[in-house]
Amino acid sequence: MTKTDLIEKVSLKTTGLTKKQTEIIVNMLFDSIKEALATGDKIAIRGFGSFRVRNRRNREGRNPKTGETVTVPEKRVPFFKAGKELKEVVDGKAPG
Amino acid sequence: MKKVDIANELYEKIGISKKEAMDIVELVLDTLKDSLKNGEIVKIAGFGNFVVRNKRERKGRNPKTGEEIGISPRKVVTFRPSHIFKEYVNGQKPQVESLESQKSE
């Protein structure tokens, strides 16, 4: 399922909103998650999961072409942890 | 930040009612969940992919007692953030915005 399919599906289940409006809202929803993480906030959605940022320390890496050792700088990566209900639904242990 | 906070943002930004905003957030989450339930991969451009992975049976250990236990095969959801999302949390603005800020300088 792509974002377009998601918008289509959501649009079919809503009343009073055009597909274009649904598209704007869905985009905004994902943007607000990104925005929150970028500002160091985390998001916990009960039954679904939580999004937060994890820090990666800098590390020694190697240029695979030249074999040269380089330092990979520390960075932040978005991290998602599935909630209990989502885990169970995906594993076929709970009705979804 | 919780689900209501996301809904409130939508409400503030586009002026749909709080109820409508909450309904949409729920609908989106339910639709994602349904798709993942069927083992489908969900690709959200600019955000990331949700992928269902099959885990084989493996041996684990109770960290408290040291007792060895079998972990049954299972399906798990993993999220792979898109490079746009990764750059975003590292403070690198997407291309379009940086062009705009150059103009205003």
N, CA and C atoms of all chains as a GROMACS GRO file, in nm:
protein
  603
    1MET      N    1   0.084  -0.119   0.000
    1MET     CA    2   0.000   0.000   0.000
    1MET      C    3   0.088   0.125   0.000
    2THR      N    4   0.061   0.213  -0.091
    2THR     CA    5   0.136   0.339  -0.096
    2THR      C    6   0.053   0.448  -0.029
    3LYS      N    7   0.113   0.566  -0.018
    3LYS     CA    8   0.040   0.676   0.044
    3LYS      C    9  -0.085   0.710  -0.036
    4THR      N   10  -0.074   0.701  -0.168
    4THR     CA   11  -0.188   0.728  -0.255
    4THR      C   12  -0.303   0.630  -0.224
    5ASP      N   13  -0.269   0.502  -0.208
    5ASP     CA   14  -0.371   0.402  -0.175
    5ASP      C   15  -0.433   0.431  -0.038
    6LEU      N   16  -0.348   0.472   0.054
    6LEU     CA   17  -0.395   0.504   0.189
    6LEU      C   18  -0.496   0.618   0.184
    7ILE      N   19  -0.461   0.723   0.110
    7ILE     CA   20  -0.549   0.839   0.096
    7ILE      C   21  -0.682   0.798   0.033
    8GLU      N   22  -0.672   0.715  -0.069
    8GLU     CA   23  -0.792   0.662  -0.137
    8GLU      C   24  -0.882   0.589  -0.039
    9LYS      N   25  -0.824   0.500   0.040
    9LYS     CA   26  -0.901   0.421   0.136
    9LYS      C   27  -0.965   0.508   0.244
   10VAL      N   28  -0.886   0.601   0.295
   10VAL     CA   29  -0.938   0.689   0.400
   10VAL      C   30  -1.049   0.776   0.343
   11SER      N   31  -1.027   0.823   0.221
   11SER     CA   32  -1.123   0.910   0.155
   11SER      C   33  -1.259   0.841   0.136
   12LEU      N   34  -1.256   0.710   0.108
   12LEU     CA   35  -1.380   0.634   0.090
   12LEU      C   36  -1.460   0.623   0.219
   13LYS      N   37  -1.389   0.628   0.331
   13LYS     CA   38  -1.456   0.610   0.459
   13LYS      C   39  -1.498   0.741   0.525
   14THR      N   40  -1.454   0.852   0.470
   14THR     CA   41  -1.493   0.980   0.529
   14THR      C   42  -1.606   1.043   0.450
   15THR      N   43  -1.682   1.123   0.516
   15THR     CA   44  -1.787   1.195   0.446
   15THR      C   45  -1.759   1.344   0.458
   16GLY      N   46  -1.793   1.416   0.355
   16GLY     CA   47  -1.780   1.561   0.361
   16GLY      C   48  -1.642   1.615   0.332
   17LEU      N   49  -1.552   1.527   0.290
   17LEU     CA   50  -1.419   1.574   0.253
   17LEU      C   51  -1.386   1.526   0.111
   18THR      N   52  -1.328   1.614   0.033
   18THR     CA   53  -1.286   1.571  -0.100
   18THR      C   54  -1.157   1.492  -0.087
   19LYS      N   55  -1.120   1.422  -0.194
   19LYS     CA   56  -0.997   1.343  -0.190
   19LYS      C   57  -0.875   1.436  -0.170
   20LYS      N   58  -0.885   1.551  -0.233
   20LYS     CA   59  -0.776   1.650  -0.221
   20LYS      C   60  -0.758   1.694  -0.075
   21GLN      N   61  -0.872   1.719  -0.010
   21GLN     CA   62  -0.866   1.760   0.132
   21GLN      C   63  -0.808   1.648   0.218
   22THR      N   64  -0.853   1.525   0.189
   22THR     CA   65  -0.801   1.410   0.263
   22THR      C   66  -0.650   1.400   0.245
   23GLU      N   67  -0.607   1.421   0.121
   23GLU     CA   68  -0.464   1.414   0.091
   23GLU      C   69  -0.385   1.514   0.174
   24ILE      N   70  -0.437   1.636   0.181
   24ILE     CA   71  -0.370   1.741   0.259
   24ILE      C   72  -0.361   1.701   0.406
   25ILE      N   73  -0.471   1.648   0.458
   25ILE     CA   74  -0.475   1.610   0.599
   25ILE      C   75  -0.379   1.495   0.629
   26VAL      N   76  -0.380   1.393   0.542
   26VAL     CA   77  -0.290   1.278   0.563
   26VAL      C   78  -0.144   1.322   0.559
   27ASN      N   79  -0.112   1.408   0.462
   27ASN     CA   80   0.025   1.459   0.454
   27ASN      C   81   0.063   1.535   0.580
   28MET      N   82  -0.032   1.615   0.627
   28MET     CA   83  -0.008   1.696   0.745
   28MET      C   84   0.015   1.608   0.869
   29LEU      N   85  -0.060   1.499   0.874
   29LEU     CA   86  -0.046   1.406   0.985
   29LEU      C   87   0.097   1.350   0.993
   30PHE      N   88   0.147   1.302   0.879
   30PHE     CA   89   0.283   1.248   0.880
   30PHE      C   90   0.387   1.358   0.903
   31ASP      N   91   0.357   1.477   0.851
   31ASP     CA   92   0.448   1.589   0.874
   31ASP      C   93   0.456   1.626   1.021
   32SER      N   94   0.342   1.618   1.090
   32SER     CA   95   0.346   1.657   1.232
   32SER      C   96   0.425   1.556   1.315
   33ILE      N   97   0.425   1.430   1.272
   33ILE     CA   98   0.510   1.331   1.340
   33ILE      C   99   0.657   1.364   1.316
   34LYS      N  100   0.690   1.395   1.191
   34LYS     CA  101   0.829   1.430   1.158
   34LYS      C  102   0.874   1.553   1.235
   35GLU      N  103   0.786   1.652   1.236
   35GLU     CA  104   0.814   1.778   1.304
   35GLU      C  105   0.842   1.755   1.453
   36ALA      N  106   0.755   1.674   1.515
   36ALA     CA  107   0.771   1.646   1.658
   36ALA      C  108   0.906   1.581   1.686
   37LEU      N  109   0.943   1.482   1.606
   37LEU     CA  110   1.070   1.414   1.627
   37LEU      C  111   1.189   1.507   1.603
   38ALA      N  112   1.174   1.593   1.504
   38ALA     CA  113   1.283   1.686   1.472
   38ALA      C  114   1.308   1.782   1.589
   39THR      N  115   1.203   1.813   1.664
   39THR     CA  116   1.219   1.904   1.777
   39THR      C  117   1.249   1.828   1.906
   40GLY      N  118   1.273   1.698   1.894
   40GLY     CA  119   1.312   1.620   2.011
   40GLY      C  120   1.197   1.562   2.090
   41ASP      N  121   1.077   1.586   2.041
   41ASP     CA  122   0.959   1.531   2.108
   41ASP      C  123   0.941   1.385   2.066
   42LYS      N  124   0.863   1.311   2.143
   42LYS     CA  125   0.828   1.178   2.098
   42LYS      C  126   0.677   1.161   2.095
   43ILE      N  127   0.632   1.061   2.021
   43ILE     CA  128   0.489   1.043   2.002
   43ILE      C  129   0.449   0.904   2.043
   44ALA      N  130   0.350   0.893   2.127
   44ALA     CA  131   0.303   0.762   2.168
   44ALA      C  132   0.156   0.750   2.131
   45ILE      N  133   0.125   0.654   2.046
   45ILE     CA  134  -0.013   0.633   2.006
   45ILE      C  135  -0.057   0.497   2.059
   46ARG      N  136  -0.147   0.502   2.155
   46ARG     CA  137  -0.188   0.379   2.221
   46ARG      C  138  -0.245   0.278   2.121
   47GLY      N  139  -0.200   0.155   2.132
   47GLY     CA  140  -0.250   0.050   2.044
   47GLY      C  141  -0.177   0.042   1.911
   48PHE      N  142  -0.109   0.149   1.876
   48PHE     CA  143  -0.038   0.150   1.748
   48PHE      C  144   0.112   0.140   1.769
   49GLY      N  145   0.166   0.238   1.840
   49GLY     CA  146   0.309   0.233   1.866
   49GLY      C  147   0.363   0.371   1.898
   50SER      N  148   0.493   0.381   1.909
   50SER     CA  149   0.552   0.510   1.941
   50SER      C  150   0.668   0.541   1.848
   51PHE      N  151   0.681   0.670   1.821
   51PHE     CA  152   0.792   0.719   1.740
   51PHE      C  153   0.882   0.802   1.829
   52ARG      N  154   1.012   0.778   1.820
   52ARG     CA  155   1.106   0.864   1.889
   52ARG      C  156   1.238   0.864   1.814
   53VAL      N  157   1.328   0.948   1.860
   53VAL     CA  158   1.458   0.958   1.795
   53VAL      C  159   1.560   0.882   1.876
   54ARG      N  160   1.642   0.806   1.808
   54ARG     CA  161   1.753   0.737   1.875
   54ARG      C  162   1.883   0.800   1.830
   55ASN      N  163   1.976   0.808   1.923
   55ASN     CA  164   2.105   0.865   1.887
   55ASN      C  165   2.204   0.756   1.850
   56ARG      N  166   2.273   0.778   1.741
   56ARG     CA  167   2.380   0.686   1.701
   56ARG      C  168   2.514   0.755   1.728
   57ARG      N  169   2.600   0.688   1.802
   57ARG     CA  170   2.732   0.744   1.828
   57ARG      C  171   2.815   0.748   1.701
   58ASN      N  172   2.916   0.833   1.699
   58ASN     CA  173   3.005   0.828   1.582
   58ASN      C  174   3.084   0.697   1.586
   59ARG      N  175   3.124   0.653   1.470
   59ARG     CA  176   3.194   0.524   1.466
   59ARG      C  177   3.294   0.524   1.352
   60GLU      N  178   3.384   0.429   1.361
   60GLU     CA  179   3.481   0.413   1.255
   60GLU      C  180   3.419   0.335   1.141
   61GLY      N  181   3.425   0.391   1.023
   61GLY     CA  182   3.374   0.319   0.907
   61GLY      C  183   3.486   0.307   0.806
   62ARG      N  184   3.456   0.245   0.696
   62ARG     CA  185   3.558   0.228   0.594
   62ARG      C  186   3.497   0.258   0.459
   63ASN      N  187   3.570   0.328   0.380
   63ASN     CA  188   3.526   0.347   0.243
   63ASN      C  189   3.544   0.213   0.171
   64PRO      N  190   3.434   0.151   0.130
   64PRO     CA  191   3.445   0.016   0.073
   64PRO      C  192   3.526   0.013  -0.058
   65LYS      N  193   3.535   0.126  -0.124
   65LYS     CA  194   3.611   0.130  -0.250
   65LYS      C  195   3.761   0.138  -0.226
   66THR      N  196   3.800   0.228  -0.136
   66THR     CA  197   3.943   0.252  -0.118
   66THR      C  198   4.000   0.181   0.005
   67GLY      N  199   3.913   0.135   0.096
   67GLY     CA  200   3.960   0.069   0.217
   67GLY      C  201   4.004   0.168   0.323
   68GLU      N  202   3.994   0.295   0.291
   68GLU     CA  203   4.035   0.404   0.379
   68GLU      C  204   3.943   0.413   0.502
   69THR      N  205   4.000   0.433   0.619
   69THR     CA  206   3.920   0.446   0.741
   69THR      C  207   3.866   0.588   0.752
   70VAL      N  208   3.737   0.597   0.778
   70VAL     CA  209   3.676   0.729   0.796
   70VAL      C  210   3.590   0.727   0.921
   71THR      N  211   3.570   0.843   0.980
   71THR     CA  212   3.483   0.851   1.095
   71THR      C  213   3.342   0.886   1.049
   72VAL      N  214   3.249   0.798   1.082
   72VAL     CA  215   3.110   0.827   1.052
   72VAL      C  216   3.058   0.910   1.169
   73PRO      N  217   3.013   1.034   1.142
   73PRO     CA  218   2.972   1.121   1.253
   73PRO      C  219   2.848   1.070   1.325
   74GLU      N  220   2.832   1.114   1.449
   74GLU     CA  221   2.712   1.075   1.524
   74GLU      C  222   2.589   1.132   1.455
   75LYS      N  223   2.478   1.062   1.470
   75LYS     CA  224   2.356   1.112   1.407
   75LYS      C  225   2.234   1.064   1.482
   76ARG      N  226   2.121   1.122   1.443
   76ARG     CA  227   1.995   1.084   1.505
   76ARG      C  228   1.913   1.009   1.402
   77VAL      N  229   1.847   0.903   1.445
   77VAL     CA  230   1.762   0.828   1.352
   77VAL      C  231   1.621   0.810   1.411
   78PRO      N  232   1.520   0.826   1.323
   78PRO     CA  233   1.383   0.804   1.369
   78PRO      C  234   1.364   0.656   1.402
   79PHE      N  235   1.292   0.630   1.509
   79PHE     CA  236   1.271   0.492   1.551
   79PHE      C  237   1.125   0.469   1.585
   80PHE      N  238   1.072   0.358   1.535
   80PHE     CA  239   0.932   0.324   1.564
   80PHE      C  240   0.927   0.193   1.642
   81LYS      N  241   0.851   0.193   1.748
   81LYS     CA  242   0.830   0.072   1.824
   81LYS      C  243   0.682   0.038   1.820
   82ALA      N  244   0.650  -0.079   1.769
   82ALA     CA  245   0.510  -0.118   1.757
   82ALA      C  246   0.448  -0.137   1.894
   83GLY      N  247   0.322  -0.095   1.908
   83GLY     CA  248   0.249  -0.112   2.032
   83GLY      C  249   0.199  -0.255   2.046
   84LYS      N  250   0.152  -0.287   2.166
   84LYS     CA  251   0.108  -0.423   2.196
   84LYS      C  252   0.001  -0.472   2.098
   85GLU      N  253  -0.100  -0.387   2.079
   85GLU     CA  254  -0.212  -0.429   1.994
   85GLU      C  255  -0.167  -0.451   1.849
   86LEU      N  256  -0.087  -0.359   1.796
   86LEU     CA  257  -0.038  -0.374   1.659
   86LEU      C  258   0.046  -0.502   1.646
   87LYS      N  259   0.129  -0.526   1.743
   87LYS     CA  260   0.212  -0.647   1.743
   87LYS      C  261   0.126  -0.772   1.733
   88GLU      N  262   0.022  -0.774   1.816
   88GLU     CA  263  -0.064  -0.892   1.821
   88GLU      C  264  -0.145  -0.909   1.692
   89VAL      N  265  -0.192  -0.798   1.639
   89VAL     CA  266  -0.270  -0.803   1.516
   89VAL      C  267  -0.184  -0.857   1.401
   90VAL      N  268  -0.063  -0.807   1.391
   90VAL     CA  269   0.027  -0.847   1.283
   90VAL      C  270   0.066  -0.994   1.296
   91ASP      N  271   0.080  -1.039   1.419
   91ASP     CA  272   0.119  -1.178   1.444
   91ASP      C  273  -0.002  -1.272   1.443
   92GLY      N  274  -0.121  -1.218   1.412
   92GLY     CA  275  -0.240  -1.301   1.403
   92GLY      C  276  -0.295  -1.346   1.537
   93LYS      N  277  -0.255  -1.275   1.644
   93LYS     CA  278  -0.298  -1.317   1.777
   93LYS      C  279  -0.414  -1.236   1.833
   94ALA      N  280  -0.450  -1.130   1.760
   94ALA     CA  281  -0.564  -1.050   1.805
   94ALA      C  282  -0.644  -1.008   1.684
   95PRO      N  283  -0.775  -0.997   1.697
   95PRO     CA  284  -0.854  -0.949   1.584
   95PRO      C  285  -0.823  -0.802   1.559
   96GLY      N  286  -0.810  -0.766   1.436
   96GLY     CA  287  -0.768  -0.630   1.409
   96GLY      C  288  -0.881  -0.536   1.382
   97MET      N  289   0.389   1.364   2.305
   97MET     CA  290   0.279   1.396   2.215
   97MET      C  291   0.193   1.271   2.194
   98LYS      N  292   0.065   1.290   2.197
   98LYS     CA  293  -0.025   1.176   2.182
   98LYS      C  294  -0.115   1.196   2.062
   99LYS      N  295  -0.205   1.100   2.043
   99LYS     CA  296  -0.295   1.104   1.928
   99LYS      C  297  -0.376   1.233   1.926
  100VAL      N  298  -0.428   1.272   2.043
  100VAL     CA  299  -0.509   1.395   2.049
  100VAL      C  300  -0.428   1.517   2.007
  101ASP      N  301  -0.298   1.517   2.040
  101ASP     CA  302  -0.215   1.632   2.005
  101ASP      C  303  -0.200   1.645   1.853
  102ILE      N  304  -0.188   1.530   1.788
  102ILE     CA  305  -0.181   1.531   1.641
  102ILE      C  306  -0.313   1.584   1.585
  103ALA      N  307  -0.423   1.533   1.639
  103ALA     CA  308  -0.555   1.578   1.594
  103ALA      C  309  -0.572   1.728   1.616
  104ASN      N  310  -0.524   1.776   1.731
  104ASN     CA  311  -0.535   1.920   1.761
  104ASN      C  312  -0.455   2.004   1.662
  105GLU      N  313  -0.341   1.951   1.620
  105GLU     CA  314  -0.261   2.023   1.520
  105GLU      C  315  -0.337   2.037   1.390
  106LEU      N  316  -0.401   1.926   1.350
  106LEU     CA  317  -0.479   1.929   1.226
  106LEU      C  318  -0.593   2.029   1.238
  107TYR      N  319  -0.654   2.028   1.354
  107TYR     CA  320  -0.765   2.119   1.381
  107TYR      C  321  -0.721   2.264   1.373
  108GLU      N  322  -0.604   2.292   1.432
  108GLU     CA  323  -0.554   2.430   1.431
  108GLU      C  324  -0.510   2.474   1.292
  109LYS      N  325  -0.446   2.380   1.219
  109LYS     CA  326  -0.390   2.418   1.089
  109LYS      C  327  -0.494   2.431   0.979
  110ILE      N  328  -0.596   2.345   0.981
  110ILE     CA  329  -0.688   2.350   0.868
  110ILE      C  330  -0.833   2.375   0.904
  111GLY      N  331  -0.859   2.391   1.031
  111GLY     CA  332  -0.994   2.431   1.067
  111GLY      C  333  -1.104   2.329   1.046
  112ILE      N  334  -1.068   2.199   1.041
  112ILE     CA  335  -1.175   2.101   1.050
  112ILE      C  336  -1.204   2.085   1.198
  113SER      N  337  -1.320   2.032   1.232
  113SER     CA  338  -1.355   2.024   1.374
  113SER      C  339  -1.265   1.925   1.447
  114LYS      N  340  -1.257   1.936   1.578
  114LYS     CA  341  -1.174   1.847   1.656
  114LYS      C  342  -1.216   1.702   1.637
  115LYS      N  343  -1.348   1.684   1.629
  115LYS     CA  344  -1.403   1.550   1.610
  115LYS      C  345  -1.359   1.492   1.476
  116GLU      N  346  -1.372   1.574   1.370
  116GLU     CA  347  -1.331   1.531   1.237
  116GLU      C  348  -1.182   1.496   1.233
  117ALA      N  349  -1.104   1.582   1.297
  117ALA     CA  350  -0.958   1.560   1.298
  117ALA      C  351  -0.925   1.428   1.366
  118MET      N  352  -0.990   1.404   1.480
  118MET     CA  353  -0.966   1.280   1.554
  118MET      C  354  -1.009   1.159   1.470
  119ASP      N  355  -1.125   1.172   1.406
  119ASP     CA  356  -1.176   1.062   1.322
  119ASP      C  357  -1.077   1.027   1.212
  120ILE      N  358  -1.022   1.129   1.149
  120ILE     CA  359  -0.928   1.105   1.039
  120ILE      C  360  -0.802   1.037   1.089
  121VAL      N  361  -0.750   1.085   1.202
  121VAL     CA  362  -0.629   1.023   1.258
  121VAL      C  363  -0.654   0.875   1.286
  122GLU      N  364  -0.770   0.847   1.347
  122GLU     CA  365  -0.806   0.707   1.377
  122GLU      C  366  -0.816   0.625   1.248
  123LEU      N  367  -0.881   0.685   1.148
  123LEU     CA  368  -0.900   0.614   1.021
  123LEU      C  369  -0.767   0.579   0.956
  124VAL      N  370  -0.677   0.675   0.958
  124VAL     CA  371  -0.546   0.652   0.898
  124VAL      C  372  -0.475   0.537   0.971
  125LEU      N  373  -0.476   0.543   1.103
  125LEU     CA  374  -0.408   0.440   1.182
  125LEU      C  375  -0.472   0.303   1.160
  126ASP      N  376  -0.606   0.299   1.156
  126ASP     CA  377  -0.675   0.172   1.135
  126ASP      C  378  -0.644   0.115   0.997
  127THR      N  379  -0.636   0.204   0.898
  127THR     CA  380  -0.607   0.158   0.763
  127THR      C  381  -0.466   0.101   0.754
  128LEU      N  382  -0.373   0.168   0.821
  128LEU     CA  383  -0.235   0.118   0.825
  128LEU      C  384  -0.232  -0.020   0.890
  129LYS      N  385  -0.303  -0.031   1.001
  129LYS     CA  386  -0.306  -0.155   1.078
  129LYS      C  387  -0.365  -0.270   0.996
  130ASP      N  388  -0.475  -0.241   0.926
  130ASP     CA  389  -0.540  -0.342   0.841
  130ASP      C  390  -0.444  -0.396   0.737
  131SER      N  391  -0.373  -0.304   0.676
  131SER     CA  392  -0.282  -0.341   0.570
  131SER      C  393  -0.168  -0.428   0.623
  132LEU      N  394  -0.115  -0.388   0.738
  132LEU     CA  395  -0.005  -0.463   0.799
  132LEU      C  396  -0.053  -0.600   0.847
  133LYS      N  397  -0.177  -0.604   0.889
  133LYS     CA  398  -0.237  -0.729   0.934
  133LYS      C  399  -0.233  -0.834   0.822
  134ASN      N  400  -0.253  -0.786   0.698
  134ASN     CA  401  -0.250  -0.875   0.583
  134ASN      C  402  -0.107  -0.899   0.533
  135GLY      N  403  -0.013  -0.853   0.609
  135GLY     CA  404   0.127  -0.875   0.573
  135GLY      C  405   0.177  -0.785   0.462
  136GLU      N  406   0.096  -0.684   0.429
  136GLU     CA  407   0.130  -0.594   0.321
  136GLU      C  408   0.235  -0.493   0.366
  137ILE      N  409   0.319  -0.451   0.273
  137ILE     CA  410   0.415  -0.345   0.303
  137ILE      C  411   0.346  -0.211   0.280
  138VAL      N  412   0.368  -0.117   0.371
  138VAL     CA  413   0.307   0.015   0.358
  138VAL      C  414   0.416   0.117   0.330
  139LYS      N  415   0.404   0.183   0.216
  139LYS     CA  416   0.506   0.281   0.177
  139LYS      C  417   0.450   0.421   0.181
  140ILE      N  418   0.502   0.502   0.271
  140ILE     CA  419   0.458   0.641   0.280
  140ILE      C  420   0.573   0.729   0.230
  141ALA      N  421   0.556   0.783   0.110
  141ALA     CA  422   0.661   0.864   0.050
  141ALA      C  423   0.698   0.980   0.141
  142GLY      N  424   0.826   1.002   0.160
  142GLY     CA  425   0.874   1.114   0.242
  142GLY      C  426   0.871   1.084   0.390
  143PHE      N  427   0.819   0.967   0.426
  143PHE     CA  428   0.809   0.931   0.568
  143PHE      C  429   0.884   0.801   0.594
  144GLY      N  430   0.839   0.694   0.532
  144GLY     CA  431   0.910   0.567   0.548
  144GLY      C  432   0.821   0.449   0.514
  145ASN      N  433   0.876   0.330   0.530
  145ASN     CA  434   0.802   0.208   0.501
  145ASN      C  435   0.780   0.126   0.627
  146PHE      N  436   0.659   0.074   0.638
  146PHE     CA  437   0.630  -0.022   0.744
  146PHE      C  438   0.633  -0.160   0.679
  147VAL      N  439   0.713  -0.248   0.734
  147VAL     CA  440   0.732  -0.379   0.674
  147VAL      C  441   0.705  -0.488   0.777
  148VAL      N  442   0.634  -0.592   0.734
  148VAL     CA  443   0.612  -0.707   0.822
  148VAL      C  444   0.721  -0.809   0.791
  149ARG      N  445   0.791  -0.849   0.894
  149ARG     CA  446   0.900  -0.947   0.874
  149ARG      C  447   0.869  -1.074   0.951
  150ASN      N  448   0.908  -1.186   0.889
  150ASN     CA  449   0.890  -1.316   0.953
  150ASN      C  450   1.013  -1.351   1.033
  151LYS      N  451   0.992  -1.380   1.160
  151LYS     CA  452   1.104  -1.419   1.245
  151LYS      C  453   1.100  -1.570   1.264
  152ARG      N  454   1.216  -1.633   1.248
  152ARG     CA  455   1.224  -1.778   1.272
  152ARG      C  456   1.219  -1.807   1.421
  153GLU      N  457   1.193  -1.931   1.451
  153GLU     CA  458   1.200  -1.974   1.590
  153GLU      C  459   1.345  -1.964   1.638
  154ARG      N  460   1.363  -1.920   1.759
  154ARG     CA  461   1.499  -1.914   1.812
  154ARG      C  462   1.498  -1.938   1.962
  155LYS      N  463   1.618  -1.964   2.013
  155LYS     CA  464   1.627  -1.986   2.157
  155LYS      C  465   1.656  -1.856   2.228
  156GLY      N  466   1.589  -1.834   2.337
  156GLY     CA  467   1.615  -1.715   2.416
  156GLY      C  468   1.646  -1.757   2.558
  157ARG      N  469   1.669  -1.659   2.639
  157ARG     CA  470   1.700  -1.688   2.777
  157ARG      C  471   1.626  -1.590   2.865
  158ASN      N  472   1.571  -1.636   2.971
  158ASN     CA  473   1.512  -1.546   3.068
  158ASN      C  474   1.627  -1.472   3.136
  159PRO      N  475   1.635  -1.341   3.114
  159PRO     CA  476   1.751  -1.268   3.166
  159PRO      C  477   1.759  -1.270   3.319
  160LYS      N  478   1.648  -1.293   3.383
  160LYS     CA  479   1.649  -1.295   3.530
  160LYS      C  480   1.701  -1.428   3.584
  161THR      N  481   1.648  -1.535   3.528
  161THR     CA  482   1.681  -1.666   3.584
  161THR      C  483   1.790  -1.739   3.505
  162GLY      N  484   1.816  -1.693   3.382
  162GLY     CA  485   1.916  -1.760   3.300
  162GLY      C  486   1.862  -1.886   3.234
  163GLU      N  487   1.735  -1.911   3.257
  163GLU     CA  488   1.670  -2.030   3.203
  163GLU      C  489   1.653  -2.018   3.051
  164GLU      N  490   1.682  -2.126   2.981
  164GLU     CA  491   1.669  -2.122   2.836
  164GLU      C  492   1.524  -2.150   2.794
  165ILE      N  493   1.473  -2.068   2.703
  165ILE     CA  494   1.335  -2.089   2.658
  165ILE      C  495   1.328  -2.074   2.507
  166GLY      N  496   1.232  -2.141   2.446
  166GLY     CA  497   1.214  -2.130   2.302
  166GLY      C  498   1.129  -2.009   2.268
  167ILE      N  499   1.170  -1.933   2.166
  167ILE     CA  500   1.088  -1.821   2.120
  167ILE      C  501   1.024  -1.865   1.989
  168SER      N  502   0.893  -1.868   1.988
  168SER     CA  503   0.820  -1.921   1.873
  168SER      C  504   0.837  -1.832   1.750
  169PRO      N  505   0.823  -1.887   1.630
  169PRO     CA  506   0.831  -1.803   1.510
  169PRO      C  507   0.718  -1.700   1.513
  170ARG      N  508   0.745  -1.581   1.464
  170ARG     CA  509   0.643  -1.477   1.471
  170ARG      C  510   0.661  -1.374   1.362
  171LYS      N  511   0.559  -1.292   1.347
  171LYS     CA  512   0.567  -1.181   1.252
  171LYS      C  513   0.581  -1.051   1.330
  172VAL      N  514   0.670  -0.967   1.287
  172VAL     CA  515   0.689  -0.839   1.355
  172VAL      C  516   0.686  -0.723   1.254
  173VAL      N  517   0.647  -0.607   1.303
  173VAL     CA  518   0.648  -0.487   1.219
  173VAL      C  519   0.776  -0.411   1.240
  174THR      N  520   0.839  -0.372   1.131
  174THR     CA  521   0.952  -0.281   1.146
  174THR      C  522   0.925  -0.158   1.061
  175PHE      N  523   0.983  -0.048   1.104
  175PHE     CA  524   0.967   0.078   1.031
  175PHE      C  525   1.103   0.119   0.977
  176ARG      N  526   1.107   0.143   0.848
  176ARG     CA  527   1.231   0.194   0.787
  176ARG      C  528   1.207   0.337   0.744
  177PRO      N  529   1.264   0.432   0.816
  177PRO     CA  530   1.240   0.572   0.782
  177PRO      C  531   1.301   0.607   0.646
  178SER      N  532   1.236   0.695   0.573
  178SER     CA  533   1.289   0.739   0.444
  178SER      C  534   1.408   0.832   0.469
  179HIS      N  535   1.492   0.849   0.367
  179HIS     CA  536   1.610   0.936   0.386
  179HIS      C  537   1.567   1.079   0.417
  180ILE      N  538   1.451   1.118   0.365
  180ILE     CA  539   1.400   1.253   0.393
  180ILE      C  540   1.374   1.271   0.542
  181PHE      N  541   1.311   1.170   0.601
  181PHE     CA  542   1.282   1.172   0.745
  181PHE      C  543   1.413   1.173   0.824
  182LYS      N  544   1.508   1.089   0.785
  182LYS     CA  545   1.637   1.082   0.855
  182LYS      C  546   1.709   1.216   0.852
  183GLU      N  547   1.707   1.279   0.733
  183GLU     CA  548   1.774   1.409   0.722
  183GLU      C  549   1.701   1.513   0.807
  184TYR      N  550   1.571   1.500   0.808
  184TYR     CA  551   1.488   1.595   0.882
  184TYR      C  552   1.520   1.596   1.031
  185VAL      N  553   1.536   1.480   1.092
  185VAL     CA  554   1.566   1.477   1.236
  185VAL      C  555   1.711   1.517   1.266
  186ASN      N  556   1.792   1.522   1.161
  186ASN     CA  557   1.929   1.568   1.181
  186ASN      C  558   1.945   1.716   1.147
  187GLY      N  559   1.832   1.781   1.130
  187GLY     CA  560   1.835   1.925   1.109
  187GLY      C  561   1.867   1.970   0.969
  188GLN      N  562   1.868   1.871   0.876
  188GLN     CA  563   1.888   1.912   0.737
  188GLN      C  564   1.753   1.938   0.674
  189LYS      N  565   1.733   2.060   0.632
  189LYS     CA  566   1.606   2.097   0.574
  189LYS      C  567   1.592   2.035   0.436
  190PRO      N  568   1.469   1.994   0.400
  190PRO     CA  569   1.447   1.945   0.264
  190PRO      C  570   1.484   2.052   0.162
  191GLN      N  571   1.520   2.006   0.043
  191GLN     CA  572   1.568   2.094  -0.064
  191GLN      C  573   1.483   2.218  -0.086
  192VAL      N  574   1.353   2.200  -0.094
  192VAL     CA  575   1.262   2.310  -0.129
  192VAL      C  576   1.274   2.424  -0.028
  193GLU      N  577   1.276   2.388   0.100
  193GLU     CA  578   1.282   2.492   0.204
  193GLU      C  579   1.413   2.568   0.202
  194SER      N  580   1.523   2.495   0.174
  194SER     CA  581   1.652   2.563   0.176
  194SER      C  582   1.660   2.662   0.059
  195LEU      N  583   1.594   2.630  -0.052
  195LEU     CA  584   1.592   2.723  -0.164
  195LEU      C  585   1.517   2.850  -0.125
  196GLU      N  586   1.408   2.830  -0.053
  196GLU     CA  587   1.328   2.945  -0.011
  196GLU      C  588   1.403   3.034   0.088
  197SER      N  589   1.476   2.970   0.180
  197SER     CA  590   1.548   3.050   0.278
  197SER      C  591   1.662   3.127   0.212
  198GLN      N  592   1.718   3.069   0.104
  198GLN     CA  593   1.823   3.141   0.032
  198GLN      C  594   1.768   3.267  -0.033
  199LYS      N  595   1.647   3.255  -0.086
  199LYS     CA  596   1.583   3.368  -0.151
  199LYS      C  597   1.562   3.484  -0.053
  200SER      N  598   1.521   3.448   0.069
  200SER     CA  599   1.488   3.552   0.165
  200SER      C  600   1.611   3.617   0.226
  201GLU      N  601   1.726   3.551   0.206
  201GLU     CA  602   1.847   3.609   0.266
  201GLU      C  603   1.902   3.726   0.185
   0.00000   0.00000   0.00000
